[in-house]
Amino acid sequence: MSLLFRQLTRYVTQKVASDPKARAMAAKAAQRVVEEAKHIAKEDDRAYAAGRAVRRALTKFQNR
């Protein structure tokens, strides 16, 4: 499993490094992750907030 993850990580890293469009998308995604992490950190029940964030992400992926 770690080999597959390593290869996937390498592919994504190379793609982001070589393609300006992919780089912009990766930067935007990273900003969204940071905003979501800040939102989760402010909540009283962090586990519940993290679960809601994961559910929103999964729903977003399924609707595309």
C-alpha positions, 0 to 999 in steps of 0.5 A: 500500500505504501508503494502505491501511495508513494508512486501516486504522491510522486506523480502528483508532485511532478504534475503540479511542478510541471503544469502551471494550471495544476499548480494553481489548482493545488495552491487553491486546494491547499488554501481550502484545506487550511481554511477548513482546518481553522474552522475545525480547530475553532469548534467545541466538538472537533471530531463532529466538525471534522466528520462534517467536513469529510462529508462535504468533501465526499458529496462534492466529489460525488456531484462532479 
